[in-house]
Amino acid sequence: MHLSRFPRVFLAHLPTPLERLDRLSDELGGPEIWIKRDDCTGLSTGGNKTRKLEFLMAEAQAENADYVITQGATQSNHCRQTSAFAAKLGMGCHLLLENRTGYDDGNYQDNGNVLLDHLHGATTERHPGGADMHAEMEKVADQMRADGKKVYVIPGGGSNPTGALGYVNCAFELLSQANDRALTIDHIVHATGSAGTQAGLVVGLQAMNANIPLLGIGVRAAKEAQEASVFNLAVNTAEKLGCPGVVKREDVVANTDYVGEGYGMPAESTLEAISMFAQLESILLDPVYSGKGAAGLIDLVRKGHFKKGERLVFLHTGGSAALFGYTRSFA
């Protein structure tokens, strides 16, 4: 697969570090735990969406767009990173923010990622939880086009075949780093939500015949729905790359036991994971994605799912800016 065939804006800080977590590994007494620091991708505190946006924003430029529109939850990392990309490239940006949690305190509504959205110059509009956000986006896009703007619409999470290319590339990058260190990876674990990160990773890993099991820890949907969403996107991404059939249904695995009360609502296990990573490794997780992914990792190590002597990589999807909208959870 030749990713340079696809338009790309090279703004991410790559490769991101691959580090061993000695204190966390010792604390849990199970496998040797490593972390892939995709919280260090750059642009407005970084995160996994930066890799996707390199390809998405290049596609927008190729279509001569002067405005981008996207949507997400109130404390959306994707919206924050999209607004940062748009500012860097001199494009307008409009964000539709959905209150999926029902939280109405000012800190959640206006701090964290929302503050950064506005600092980057994005305009925002608010929608209640449960709205058809794709339809709402299309309404706004149609109005802007009627007003003469050249609009490029980015799906929530940047999760379509174009965005997933960023995580095909991440799979290549991670294996290259492991090979350079003679590091055998037995498992990869990460948070999975809008599906693009897991879909891209599984396509890249399967295309290279890496033989590394990939586990997505779900943050919103039920297991069956999450796996179906990832698999469908992986199939379309593989077709875009010219390697149809490389991903089988059994390659896509999600565990949704750590969602808690719902999307964006940190469970006790989420808060414990955030505290452990902060106090043992000085690494900041977020309450929506990486915190729940880490909670799943910690619990599965404790249960013996991952064995002593194995090497496990946790892919950190970023999002620490959202912490500042969640002071209510840490009170």
N, C-alpha and C positions, 0 to 999 in steps of 0.2 A: 504493500500500500504506500502510495506516494502522496503524502499530505500536502506537499508544496504545490500540487495542482489546484488547490483551493485558495481563494483570496484570504489573506490574513493580515491583521494589524498587529505588529510585534510590540506590545506594550507591557506584557507580563514580565515579572522578574523570575526567569527560569534558568536552570532547573531549580525547583524548590528543595530545601534541605531534606535529607533523610537522616534521622537521628535515632540513636538508641536511648530508650527510657529506662535507665538503670534503677532509679529509686522506685518507680511504679512497678517494674518487674519484680524487684525484691519484695515490695509490699504485698503483692498478690501471690507470689510464690509459684507461679505457673510458667507459661512460655516466656521467652525473651521477646519483649515488646519494643517495636520500632515505631516511629511516626514519620509520615510524609507530610511536610509542613506546607500544605496548600493554603494555610492562613497567611503565608508570606509571598503571595503572588504580586503584591503591589497594587497601586491605585486605590486610595481611600481605605486603607487598612486591609486590603486583600481579601482572599476567599476563593472558593472554587469557581464562581461565575466569571472571574477574569479570564480563565482559559476558554470558556465558551464564547465570551464576548469578543475575543480576538478574531474569531471566525464570523460571528454574527455582525459585528460592526463593519468588518471588511465587506461583507455582502451588502450591507446598507450603503456603503460608499460606492460600491460597484453599480448600485441602482440609482445613484445620484440623489439619495435621500438627504434632506436637510433637517429632518425631525425624526426622532425615535419615540415610540410609545411602548410601554410594557406595564405589567401589573404584578401585584404580589400582596402578601399580608402587610399589615401596618409596619412591622419591623423587618421588612424584607431586605435581606442581604443583596439579592439580585437587583432590586430597584436602586439601592445605594450604589452598587458597582456600575449599573447602566448609566446612572446620572454622572458618575465620575468619567466614564468613557466618553460620553457625549460632550462633557465640558472640555476634555483633553482634545477632542477632535473638532471642536467648534460647531457642534450640532445642538439643536434644541432637544429638550427631553420632557415628556409628560408622563406622569406616573399615576396609575389607578391603585389606590391602597384599600384593601379589604380588611375589615375588623373581624378576623376569624376567631379571635379569643373572646370577644365581648368586653375586654378590659377598657375602661373609660377614664382612667386616671391620666393626668396631664403628662406624667413622666413617660408612660408608655406611648401616648399619642404624639408627643412632640420631641422627645429626646432620642438618643441613640441613632439608629439609621435614619429616622425621619429628619433629625437635625442636619445630618450630612447630606441627605437628598437636597434640602433647601440651600445649604452652603454651596453645593455644586451648581445651583441655578435651575434645578428642575422645578416644574410646576406640578402640583398634586391635586387630586380630588379623592374624596373618601366615599367608601361604599360599605354597606352593612354586610355581615357575614352571610354566606349562602347565596350571594349574588352571582349571576352568570357573567363572570368577569371577562371571558373571551368575547361575548356578545357586546358587553359594555365598551370594551376596547375598540371593537370594530365600529361602533357608533361614533366614538370620538375621532377615530381615524378618518371616517367618511366625512365628518364635518371639517376636519383640518384640510383634507384634500379639496373640499369644496371652497375653502378659503385660500387655496393656491399653494399649500405646503406639499412638499414631497415627503411622504410619511413611510417609514419602515416599521412594521409591527413585530415586536419580539414576544414570543410566548412566555408565560410565567416560568421563571427559573431558567430561561434561555434553553429550554429542553425541546429541541427538535433535532433532526439529523445534522444540520449545520452546527448547532451548538455542541452536540455530542462529540464532534471531531476533536474538541479540546481535550476530552478525556480519553479518546483513542491515543492522542499524543502523550497524555500523562502516563498511560500504560507503557508506551515505548520508553519514556523517560525513566520511570521507576525500574523497569527491568535492566536498562542500561546501567543505572546506579548500582543495582544489586550485583550485576555481572562484574563491574569494576572492583567491587569489594569482596568478590567470592561469597556473597551472601545468599544463602538458600532461603527463600520465602515460602513458608508453609500455608499461610492464610493472609488475606487482605480483608479488612473490616472498615466500613465507613457508613455514614448516615445517608439514607436514601429518601428522597421526597418527590420532586417533580420528574425524576427518572433519568435525566440527562447524564449525570455523573456515572451512575451504575451502568447505563447502557453503553456509554463510550468506553468505560473500563473493560466491560466484558467482551466487547468487540475486539479491542486491542489485544487483550490477553489471549483470546481464542485464536485470533489471526496469527499470533506468534507461537501458538502451541505451548504456552507458558506452563500449563498444568498447575496453576495456583487457584485454589478455591476462593471465590469472591463472595463475601456476605454483606448485604445491605441491611442496616438496622433502620426499620421504617419509622418515620416521624409523623405520619398522618393516616394513610389509607390502610385498610385491612390487607392481610398477607396476599390473598388471591388477587385482589385488584392491583396491589403494588407490583407483584411479579408480572402480571399481564401487561401493565403499563411499560415496565422496563423492557420486557421481551419484545413487544411491538416496536418500541423505539430502536432497540438494538437491531432488529431485522431491517428496518428502514435505513439505519445508519450503515450497516454492512452493505446494503445494496448501493447506497450512495458512493461507498468506497470501492465498489467493484468486487466485493467478495461475498456474494449472497450465499446463505446457508452455513456460514462459519459459526453462528451461534445456535445452539440447540436449547429447547425449552428448559431442560434440566440444568443448564449452565446459569440460569437466573434464580438466585435464592435470596429471599428477604425474611427477616425475623421482625415481627411487628409487636412483640411483647412489651416494648418499652415506650409506647406512645403516651401512656398515662391517660389523663382526662381528654386529651385532644391536641390538635396541632397548636404549637406555640405556647402550650401550657406545661411548664416543667414539672415533672414528677419528683418525688423525694430522691429517686435513684439518679435523676438528672442533676439535681443540686449536689448530691454526694460526688458524682463524677467530676463536676466543675471544681469542687473544692479539692479533690484528690489531685487533679492535674495541676491546679494552681499552687498547692502547698508542697507537692512532691517534685514537680518538674518546671514550675514557673511558666506554665503554658495556659493561656486563656481559651476556654471553650465558650460556646454560646448556649442559651437555654432552649433553642428551637431545634437545631440540627446536631452539631458536633457533641453537645452535652448528652443528647439521647443516644447517639452512636457510641460514645464512650461508656455510657451506662450499660448498654448491651454488652460491650466488650468485657467490662469488669465483671458483670454477673456471669457471663459464660465462662470466663476464666475460673471464677470461684466454683462453678458447677462442674468443672473438669472437661468442658467441651473442647477447650484448647489445652493441650498437654504440655507438661514440663518437658523441656528439650526442643520444643518447636519454636519457630520464629514467626512472629505475627507482625504485620504492618497495619497500623491504624492510619487511615488517610484523613487528615484534619481538614475539613471543608471550610474553616474560618467562621466569621460571624461575630467576633467578640464585641463589635460595636453595639450589638443588640443588648449586651449586658446592662448598659446605661439606661435602657428603657424598662428594666426589670428589677428595680430596687425593691419593689413590693415583695418579690420572691425571696430576697435575701435578708429581709428585716428580721 
